[in-house]
Amino acid sequence: MCRSIKRLRDSAGDPATPTEVDEAALQFVRKVSGYRVPSKANAAAFDAAVDEVSAATQQLLEALVSRPR
């Protein structure tokens, strides 16, 4: 797993900031693609993937419910 990606959901229920979600998405796409910085030929696909992962992550975090203890 990507050790540099921090957990975005904590037990206190504090929401992740959009910046934190974007940074985690970027790290994930870097890991999966093998590129730290993509070439010009791959930049559009790389950036689109970051946007899609970020959006999916935000949707997931918003949809999760905490169970009462």
C-alpha positions as CSV (number, residue, x, y, z in Angstrom):
1,M,0.0,0.0,0.0
2,C,1.1,3.6,-0.5
3,R,2.6,4.5,2.8
4,S,2.7,8.2,2.0
5,I,-1.1,8.3,1.7
6,K,-2.6,9.3,5.1
7,R,-5.9,8.0,6.4
8,L,-8.6,10.5,5.4
9,R,-11.3,9.3,7.7
10,D,-10.7,9.3,11.5
11,S,-12.6,7.9,14.4
12,A,-13.6,11.4,15.5
13,G,-15.5,11.9,12.3
14,D,-13.5,15.0,11.3
15,P,-13.9,15.4,7.5
16,A,-10.9,15.5,5.2
17,T,-10.2,18.8,3.5
18,P,-10.4,18.9,-0.3
19,T,-6.6,19.5,-0.3
20,E,-6.0,16.3,1.6
21,V,-8.3,14.3,-0.7
22,D,-6.5,15.8,-3.8
23,E,-3.0,15.0,-2.3
24,A,-4.0,11.4,-1.6
25,A,-5.4,11.0,-5.1
26,L,-2.2,12.4,-6.6
27,Q,-0.1,10.0,-4.5
28,F,-2.3,7.0,-5.6
29,V,-2.1,7.9,-9.3
30,R,1.7,8.3,-9.0
31,K,2.0,4.9,-7.4
32,V,-0.3,3.1,-9.9
33,S,1.2,4.8,-13.0
34,G,4.8,4.7,-11.9
35,Y,5.3,8.4,-12.8
36,R,6.2,11.1,-10.3
37,V,5.7,13.6,-13.1
38,P,4.2,12.3,-16.4
39,S,5.5,13.2,-19.8
40,K,3.6,15.7,-21.9
41,A,2.1,12.8,-23.8
42,N,0.7,11.3,-20.6
43,A,-0.1,14.5,-18.7
44,A,-3.8,14.7,-19.7
45,A,-4.5,11.1,-18.8
46,F,-2.6,11.5,-15.5
47,D,-4.4,14.7,-14.5
48,A,-7.8,13.2,-15.5
49,A,-7.0,10.1,-13.3
50,V,-6.1,12.3,-10.4
51,D,-9.4,14.2,-10.8
52,E,-11.5,11.0,-11.0
53,V,-9.8,9.4,-8.0
54,S,-10.3,12.6,-6.0
55,A,-14.0,12.8,-6.9
56,A,-14.5,9.1,-6.1
57,T,-12.7,9.5,-2.8
58,Q,-14.8,12.5,-1.8
59,Q,-18.0,10.6,-2.8
60,L,-17.0,7.7,-0.7
61,L,-16.1,9.8,2.4
62,E,-19.4,11.6,2.1
63,A,-21.4,8.3,1.8
64,L,-19.8,6.5,4.8
65,V,-21.8,6.6,8.0
66,S,-20.4,6.2,11.4
67,R,-22.0,3.7,13.7
68,P,-22.8,4.9,17.2
69,R,-20.6,3.4,19.9
